[in-house]
Amino acid sequence: MTIHLDVWLYGPVAQYAGEASQGSYAQLDVEMPEGCTLGDLVGQLEIPAEERGITFVNGSLAALPGLDVDLSMVLHDGDRVGISHNKSMWPFQYRFGAQLTPELKESFRQREDRGIHHAYTKSDEKS
């Protein structure tokens, strides 16, 4: 049995949609086997891990650059998946916050910093 996914690629990752790419975005209707994961989808589209940034599944934030806890998420028929390039900006629709997937929420809960950063680059450690 197969499922159908509504996949949107934003920024430079749109190139992985081939002829469906509109330059800055692409929309694909993807057929996958039932029980597939988001990791399976990313693999089928051949999107390199280092290029994948913010990911949404059905409007819920599923991954951020360097925090790809979504790869084992099982996808379902009719799911809408949005994948942005790691250099893409936060979508303006979510300027006041976004719903998190249970997987991402748990990942934040387990982190010492709870996912809150004031800077996103490593500072030099002083001995």
C-alpha positions in Angstrom: 0.0 0.0 0.0 1.2 3.5 -0.7 0.6 7.0 0.7 0.7 10.4 -0.9 2.6 13.3 0.5 2.4 17.0 -0.3 6.0 18.1 -0.2 7.3 21.6 -0.4 11.0 22.5 -0.7 12.2 26.0 0.0 15.3 27.9 -0.9 18.3 26.1 -2.5 16.8 22.6 -1.6 14.2 23.2 -4.2 16.8 22.0 -6.8 16.2 18.5 -5.5 12.7 18.6 -7.0 14.2 18.5 -10.5 11.9 19.9 -13.1 9.3 20.8 -10.5 11.6 23.4 -9.1 10.4 27.0 -9.4 13.8 28.3 -8.3 13.1 29.4 -4.8 10.6 26.7 -4.0 9.1 23.5 -5.3 5.9 21.5 -4.7 5.9 17.8 -5.2 3.2 15.1 -4.9 5.3 12.2 -3.6 4.1 8.6 -3.4 5.8 6.5 -0.7 5.3 3.1 0.8 3.0 3.0 3.9 5.1 3.1 7.1 7.8 5.3 5.5 9.6 7.8 7.7 10.7 11.4 7.0 14.2 10.0 6.7 13.0 7.8 3.9 11.5 10.8 2.2 14.7 12.9 2.6 16.7 9.9 1.2 14.4 9.5 -1.8 14.8 13.2 -2.6 18.5 13.0 -2.1 18.7 16.1 0.1 22.1 16.2 1.9 21.9 16.4 5.7 24.1 19.4 5.7 21.7 21.4 3.5 18.5 20.5 5.4 17.3 23.2 7.8 13.9 23.9 9.3 11.3 21.1 8.7 7.6 21.3 9.2 5.1 18.4 9.1 1.5 19.4 8.9 2.4 22.8 10.2 4.3 21.6 13.3 8.0 22.3 13.7 9.8 18.9 13.3 13.5 19.8 12.9 15.9 22.7 13.1 19.5 22.8 11.7 21.6 20.4 13.7 18.5 19.0 15.5 17.1 16.5 13.1 15.1 14.4 15.5 12.4 14.0 12.8 14.1 11.4 10.6 12.3 8.5 12.4 8.9 10.1 12.2 6.4 7.9 10.4 4.5 9.8 7.7 0.9 9.2 6.9 -1.3 9.6 3.8 -2.0 13.3 3.1 0.8 14.7 5.3 2.2 18.0 4.2 6.0 18.2 4.6 7.9 21.5 4.3 11.7 21.4 4.1 13.9 24.5 4.1 17.5 25.0 3.3 19.8 25.5 6.4 20.4 29.1 5.3 16.7 29.9 4.8 15.0 32.3 7.2 12.3 31.3 9.7 9.0 31.4 7.8 7.1 34.7 8.5 3.9 32.8 9.2 5.4 31.5 12.4 6.8 34.8 13.7 4.8 34.3 17.0 5.8 30.7 17.5 5.1 27.3 16.1 3.5 24.1 17.3 6.2 21.5 17.9 6.1 17.8 17.0 6.2 15.5 20.0 9.7 14.3 19.0 11.1 17.9 18.9 9.3 18.8 22.1 10.9 15.8 23.9 14.3 16.7 22.4 14.1 20.2 23.8 13.0 18.9 27.2 16.0 16.7 27.5 18.5 19.4 26.6 20.3 21.2 29.4 19.6 24.6 27.6 16.0 23.5 26.7 16.8 24.7 23.2 17.2 28.4 24.1 20.3 30.1 22.6 21.5 33.6 22.6 24.2 32.8 20.0 24.2 30.0 17.5 28.0 29.7 17.0 30.4 28.0 19.5 32.3 30.6 21.4 36.0 30.0 22.3 36.3 28.1 25.5 38.6 29.6 28.1 40.8 27.3 30.1 
